[in-house]
Amino acid sequence: MIHFGTGGWRAVIGEEYTKENLEKLSLALAYMIKDAHLENDPVVIGYDRRFLSKESAVWVSAVLASQSLHVRFINHSVPTPAVMYYVKEHHLSYGLMITASHNPAVYNGVKVFVKGGRDAGVEVTSGIEGYLEKAEENWRDHENEHGQMPTDRYLKLKAAGLIDEIDPIDEYIDGIIRDIDMDAIRKRKPYIAADPMHGVSLQSLNTILTIARCRIDAINTEHDALFGGLMPSPSSATIRRLQTYVLDKGCDMGVATDGDADRLGVIDDRGRFLHANDILVMVYYYFLKYKGIRGPAVRNLATTMRLDRLAEKYGQKCYEVPVGFKYISAAMAEHHAVIGGESSGGIAVQGRTNGKDGIFSACLLVEMTAVTGKNLSELAREVQEEIGMTHVEERDYRFPAESREMLKEMIRTFDYAASMPKQVDRVEEPDGVKVYFRDDSWLSIRFSGTEPVLRIFCETEEKEDAVQMCEIMEKYLNLK
């Protein structure tokens, strides 16, 4: 019932995501922490604005504290990167965030962070899963022993000194202010429209940008556990209201963050949606050309090859890893990379948190326009002149659970060399299947690690080629 994917454990509320499963997961983690003799190291717990997030954080805190672990409970909803930053700055072994990130509103989940503020790797999440059998055996005794209502149990453990309530948001905000060129932004005084998508980024964004003397307007600020009826993920389809606002008000840019604020979406000064691939390339370009920072980049296998082109142009290397930010964080540390990112809007920068941070990324884009004196549309055109342009076709398909194994086998055994209009260089299976073509185009077919979705991505020089190859796979797999 409990299995960690690429971004933690996520499940539908009332189905797999239940109080019982959440407590069993917490108990499994507690056993693992104690067996590693880390019981004296506090665990920080945060939560977002999703339905049951606060209650879930209370339940988790109570289970961990009942196992004599010391809990630091963040006493209001916060961005995921704030929890990661706290783990890193306070040298903690573990942190937890109650969130399902960008998933639909019917989901909730748990992200686990480890020392350095990184997403927990497979060895950690598999370890937790390995303790679930023991947790299953002991959970009923645990419930009988602590049979009070969750709030009563939480309050008693707090009174016993096992739970401390903290508020680390100022520390997180101050860290961003130190790492951003606030003076340059103050001189330019840009006009920014912000869309937290009913999530948790507004306090941080508003505080930082106001201190930088920006004019900032915000939309979709209300606490709405249904996220306005939209997916809480910044895409061209979900931030059209922000796009309209930027055009109507003449803003310099619009920035949107997903439900837990670790991903970013951007509208430029001309009202155009900038794809996450473009943002990642632009930030790396800014570091290389304008700040004179040298170092490699890291991207996942579903992210643009333009990052590779840019790295090569400046004598650097770009490393490819499987999907899942834990792989990006690990590769950044291994190769001392300047930047790491993914096509879904997550960006990490050397020296900040060891994971994606939509709030810091938004502030970095504002800095970028201030330092260069150029609008986002001008910078996008400048990058295009340097390394050219490609088209990335992205398609998502929901499928019946019983079809997964059949689809997996069909994807694995398909004759790509005979069926595709381009010459195949190689076919690899690092995560699903990725086909590399001889002209540097590529096709990726993989299952989402966070929801029951099959994803087909294709990047080519010409849009028609990418569309054609996606349609070949769509027809072969009988997808609609």
N, C-alpha and C positions, 0 to 999 in steps of 0.2 A: 504493500500500500504506500510506503514511503520510499521514494527514490529520487536522488538528487540529479538534476539535469545540468545544463550549461550555466544556469544562473540561479543555483540553489534549488530548494524544494518548493514546487508550486502545485496547487491542486484546486479544484472547484469547491467552494464553500458549501458545507453540508453533505458533500460526497466524501472524497478522501480528506479534505481539509476540515477536520473536526477537533474539538477540544481534546478528545481521547488521543488522537494521533499526534497532536501537537505536544501533549504531555509525555507521550512515549518517546518522541524524538528528543525532547529536553532531557528526559531521564537517560537515554542512550548517550547523549553528549556529556552529561554529568559523570557517568561511569567512565567514559573515555578520558575525561580530564583528570579524574582521580587516579586512574590506573597509570597515567603519565606523570603523576605526582605534581600536578599543577594546581592543586586545590587552593593554594594560598594566593593564586593570581586572579584578580577580579575579572568578571565577565561583564562587558557593557552591552546593554540592550536598548535598541531604539525601535520606533515604529512610524509608519506613514499614516495617511488619511483614509486608507481603505476601510471597508466594513469589517469590524471585529479586530482591527489591528491593535488598538489600545488594549482591548480585553485579552487578546492573544499574548501581548507582551507581559501583561500582569500574570497570566497563567504560566508562561515560561519562566518568569522571574521567581515565582513561588516554587516551582519544581526544582530549579537549580539551587535556590536558597535552602530548601528543605533537605538538600543533600550536603548542606554545610559549605556550599560555595558562596563566595561574596559577590553580590550583584550590584552593578551600578546602572540604575534604571533612569533613562532620559525621560524627564517628566512632561514632555509635550512632543507632538509629531515633528520629525526632523528629516532632512535629506539623508539618503543613504551615504553619500560621500562624507557627511559630517561624522557618521559613526566610524567609517573607515579611517578618517583623519584622527579621530580620538584613539583608536586602537594603535595606530602608528606612533603618535606623539607620546602616548603613555606606556608604550612598550608592553602592551597586553598580549596575551597568547590567543585570546578569543574575543570576538564581538558578534552580536546577532542583530539582524534587522528584520522586522516583521514587514514584509512587502511582497507583492507579486510584480513589482516594477511596472512594465508596460503592458502586462496581460489584461484581458477584459475584466470588467468590474466583478464578475462572478468568482474570480480567483483571489486567493491570498497565498502567502508562502513565507519561507524563511531563507534569508541569505546568511551565510556563515563567513566570517572574516578571521584571518589568522595573523600572526605576528608580522609587523610591517604594514598592516592595513590592507592586506591582499585578500582577494577572493580565495576561499579555501580550495585547495587542489583536490584531485581525485583521491589521493591517499587519505586525506582528512574526511571527505564526504563518504568514501567507502568504509572508513573506520567507524563513522557514526552508524552507518547502515549495519555494520557488523555487530554492533552492540544492541540492535533493535530486538533481537530474540531475547536477550537478557531483560531488556526493558519490558517486553511483552509479558514475560514470566512474573516480573515483580510489580507491574503497574497496579494490579488490583490491591496488593498489600499496601502499596504507596497511597492509593486512594483511601483505603480503610484507615490508615494511620493519620492521614491528613484530610479527614472527611468534611471539614468546614467549607463554607462557601469560599470561592477563590479570593474575594476581597478581604474576608476575615483572615484567611491564611496569610495573604500578602501583608496586611497590616501588622500581624503578630511577628512575622519574620522581619519586617522593617523595624519594629520596636526592639527586636532582639539584636539589631545591628548587622543583620545579614544582607539587607537591602538598603542601599543609599540612593536617594533621588538626586540627580544631577542635571545641569543645563549647560552643555558644552558649546552652544551655538556661537557665543561670542568668540571663543577660541578658534573655531572654524573660520568665522568671518575675518578675524584679525589675520589669520594665516594667509587668506586670499589677498587681503589688502597689502600685506608685505610682499607678495609675489607678483603683483600687478603694478604697472607703471601708472600710478594714480595721477602724478603730476601732468603727464602727457594728456590724459583723459580730461583733466580739469581745464587745460588750455583749449581743448577742442569743444567741450561741452555738448556732446552729441545728444540727440533725442531718441530715446529707446522705448519701444513697446515690448512689454513682457507678457507672456502667457504661461502661467504655471500649470495650466490644464487641470485646475482644481486640486493640484498636488501641493508639495511642500517647499517649493523653492522661493516663494515670494519674499519672505522676511529677509533672507540672505541677499537675494538680488537687489531688492529695494534699498537695503542698508548700504551695501557696497557702492552701488551706482549713484546713490544720493550723496554719499561722502565724496565721490569723484565729481560732483557737480553736474551730473547728467540730469536731463529732464527725463523722467520715466513715468509712463502710463502703464497700467496693468489691466488685463481682462481675465475672465474665468478664474477669479480669485476665491469664490465661495467654496466652502467645504461641501463637496458633493461626492458621496461614495459611488455614484453612478457615472461620474466624470462627464456630466452633460450629455450622456447617451453615446459618447464617442470612445474609441480606444484611447487610453491615456498615453499615447505614443506619438511624438511629433512627426507627422508625415505630410505630404502635399495635400492629402485628403482631410486630415484632422485639424490643421491650423489655418483653414481658409479665412476664418474670422480675423485672425491675426494679420493675414495677408491684406485683407480689406482695410483693416485699421491702419496699417503702415501706409497704404496708398492714400487713404482719406486724410490722414493727419500729416503726411509728409515726414514720417520718421526716417531717421538714418538707418535703422534696422529694426527687425522684430526678432526676439529670441523666445523660444518655447522649450520647456523641459518636460520630461515624462513624469509619471505619477510619483516616483521617488527621487527624481531630479538627478539621475546619473547619466541621462541621455539628453542630447540637444537637437533642436530643429531651428532653422534660421530662414528669415525672409530678408532679402537685401533691400537696398535703398530704392530699387525700381519695382519692388513688390514681387520679385521672383523668389520661389522656393529654392533654396540651395540644398542639394542632396548632401547627406552626411559624407559621402565620398569626396565631394568638392570641398567641404569644410576641412576635412582632415588634410587634404593636399594643400590647401591655402595656409593652414597653420604651420605645417612643416616648411613650406616655402618662406613664410615670414621669419621663422627661426634661421633658416639657411641664408637667405639673401639680406634681410634687414637687420637681424640681430647677430649675424656672424657666428651662430652656434653650429657646431659640426657634430655629427653622430648619426648612427643608423636609425631606421624606423622599423616598426613591427606592425603587421596587419594580419587579420585572419584571412582564411582562404576564400571568403565571399566578398572581399573588399578590393577596390580598384587597383589595377596594375599601374595606374598613373603615379601612384606613390613610389613604385619601383623606378619608373622613368625619372622622377624628380631626384630621388636618391642618387641614381647613377650619374645624372648630370652634374651633381656637386661632389662626385667622388665618394659617395656613401653607399651603404648596402641596405636593402629592405628585406626583412625576414618574414616568411609566411608561417602561420601557426593554425591549428584547428580552431573552430568556432568555440567561443567561451572566453570571457575576459581573463580568466585565471591563466590561460595559456599566453595571452598577450603580456600580462604582468610578469610572468616568469621569464619570458623571452627578453623583455625590456631589462630586467635585472641581469640576465646572463650576458647580454650583448651591450650593456650600457647605452641603451637606445634613448634618443631624445624624445621620441613620441611614439605612441602606440594607439591604434584605433580600429574601429569596425564600421561596416557600412550601415549599421542600425543607429548610429549617432553617439556612440561612446568613444571618448578620447581621454587618454592619460598622458601626462607630461612629466618628464623626469624631474624629480625633486618635490613633487606634490604628493598626493595620495598614490598608492600603487594600484589604482583602479580608476575607472571612469568617473568623471565629475562634470555634469552638465552646467553647474553654476560657475565653476572656475573657467570652463571652456567659453561660456558666454562672455564673461569678463575679459577673457583673453582676446576675443574677437573685437570687443570695443577698444581695447588697448591697441590692437593691430591697426585699426582705422585711424586712431589718434597719432600713433608713432609715424605711420607712413604718410599721413595726410590724404589718404585715398579712401573712397567709399568701397564697400564690399563688391559692388558691380565692377569697379575699376580693377580691383585686385584679382577678381575672378578672370577678367579678360587678360590681365597681365600673365597670370599663370597659364592660361590657354595658349598664349603666344609662345611661352617657353617650352611647354611639353605636349601641346596638342590636346585634342579632346577625344573622348570615347563615349560610347553609349552603354549603360548598364540596364538590362531588362530584368525586372524582379517580379516573380509571380508566386503567390501563396495559394495552397490548395488544402482545404480540410478534407478528411477522409474517415471512413468508418474504422474503428480500432481493429476490427478483425481483418482488415485489408493490409495492415502494416507489413507483415512478413512477406506477403505476396508481392507487394510493391517493392520491397527491399530486394527481393530476388530478381525481379524484372529489371531494376536499375543496375544491379551488379552484372547481369549477363547480357545486357544490350550491346549490340555490335556498333559502337560509336564510329569506328573508322569507316564502315560501309554506309552509314546512315547520315552522317553530317556533311554539310557542304564545304567544310574546310578540312585541310589535312591535319590529322591528329598526330601530335608529338608523343604524348603518353597519357595513360589513364591511371589515376591513383585513387586509393580509398582511405584517405586520412580521416574523413568524416563524411559518410555517404560516398558519393563518387565525384571526383573533379577531373574534367577532361581539359588537357592543355593542348592548344593548337599551335602549329608552327609559326604563325604570325603573331604570337603572344596573346591572342584571344583565349577565352576560357569559358567553360560551362560547369556549373556546380549544381548537383542535385542532392539534397540532404533533408533529413527530418529535423524539425525544430526540437531543441532540447528543453523547451519551456511550455509548449502546448502542442496539441495534435494537429500539426500542420506540416505539409511537405513544401519545401522551398526550392524553386528553380531560379538560379541567377545566371546570367550570361553577359559577358562584356566583350564588345567588338568595336572596331573603328566605325562601322556603319550600323545604324539602328535596324535596318532591314534584316541584316544577318543575325542579330541577336534575337529579334522577334521570330524569325524562321526557325532557329534552333530550339527556342522555347516551345514553339508550336509542334515541332517534331516530337519532343518529349511528351507534351500534353496529349497528343493523339495516341502515341505508343502506350502510355500509362492509363489511357481512358479517363483523363482528369477533366473536370469542368469548373 
